Amino acid sequence: MANYYEILGVKQNDNSAKIKKAYKKLALKYHPDRNSGDKSAEEKFKKITKAYEVLKDEQSRRKYDQKLANQPKQNNKRENRQQTKQRRPNGFSQGDFQDFEKEFANFFGFNPKTKEKIKKDESSKDRFNTDDLFKQYFGVNNKKG
């Protein structure tokens, strides 16, 4: 839900005269006649007008204030990003690098820290052979024998 007070640049406890003054100033600045062809100015003007239409009338302003009060508070952007990250099933967390080591070891056949070979089932064959590549770059030989 858009915060009409922020759009107009006023505080929630400001009186209707201050809201009207802020609206007039912004409407004059972003009016389509003064900004012909500027779509962003036109959109801003529409938002400003919508905000003023709601806030200029005491009854509609009270209803809007109730809706605004019932909406969950958003603290700051950093906390919002952290909450989003926690909700994402594939987002990284502190334990993810331990899982990465396990996945690396399972895929390539050795532990990246200790360079220790991992035994694999004979039934699970690799799609491509990476032994030469890893011998060249990591000094690990995965070939049996």
N, C-alpha and C positions, 0 to 999 in steps of 0.2 A: 504494500500500500504506500503510495506516494505521501511524503510529508509536506503538506501544503505550506506549513510555516517556514520550512527550509526553502521551498521554492520562492516564496516571497521575501525571504531574508528577514523575517520577524520572529519574535519570541511568542510562545504559546500564551503568555499572560498579557501581551500587548493589547491595547484597546483598539476599537474598530477604526478610529481616526488614523492611527499609526499604520494599520493594515492597508487602509485606503491609500495613504500617501505612498507606501512602498509599492502597491500595485500600480499606481499612476506612473511612478518613476520607471518601473520595469516595462510596463506596457508601451510607454513612449519610446523606450530604447529598442524594444524588439518588435514594434508594430510592422506588419508586412508592407505598408506604404513607405516606410523609411528604409526597409531592407528588401527591396524588390529582388526576387529570384533567389534569396537566401533561405533555403529549406530549413536549416537548423534554427534560424531566427524565428521562422514561422512556427516551428514545433515548440520552441520556448514560449512564444506568445500564447499559444493554445494552452500550455501547462499553467502559465501565469493566470490566464483568464479563468480556467477551471478552478484553480486554487482560490482565487478571489470570489468566485461565485459561491463557493462553499463557505468561506470564512466571513463574508460580508453580512450574512443573515445569522442572527443569534441562535435561532432554532437549529439550523443546519450545522452551525459551528459546534453546538453542544453535542449533537449526534456524532459528528466527526471526532470530537475530542474523546467521546466514549469509545469509539472504535480504535482510536489511536492508543488509548490507555489499556485496552484489552489485548493489544498486539504485543507479542513477546519483545522485550527490549533487545536491541542489537548493540553489543558493547563496542568493540573496535574491530577493525579489519583483520588484525592479526589473530584475535580470538575466533573470528568467523572462519578464517582459513584453517585454524587448528581443528575446529569442530567439523568442518567439511572433510578434512583429512582423516579424522577418526571414523567418519561414517563410510568412507570409501573402502571397499573390501580389498582393493589392490594398492592402496596407498602405502608408502613406506613407513615403518615404525622402527624402533631401536632393535628389535629382534630379527628384522628382515635380513641382515647381513649374515647371521648364523644360518638361516635358511638358504641363503645364497651359496654359502660354502658347501652345504649338503648337496644342493642341486648341481653345483659345479663338479663336485666329486662324482656324483652319479652319472653325469653326462660325459665327462672327460676321462673318468677312470682313475683319478688320483686326487688327493687332498692338496689344495693350492698352498697351504701353509707349510705342511710337513713334506710334501711331494711323495707321500706314501701311496702306494698303489691300492686301489680298491678292488676287491674281488667281485666279479659280476657273474650272473648266471650265464651259462652257455646258450640258453634258450633266447636271451635278449641280445640280439646282434645289433651293432651300430649301423646306422644308415650310411655313414661315410667314415673313412679311416682318418683319424687325426694324429696318429702316432708320430709320423715324420714331422709334422708341424710342431708338435709339443717337444719332441726331442731337440729340434733345432732351436726353439725359443726358450724352453724351460729346463732343458737338460734332463727330461724324463723320458724313459723308454717304456712304453706300455706293451710292447710286443712280448708275447710269451715265448719262453725258450731260452 
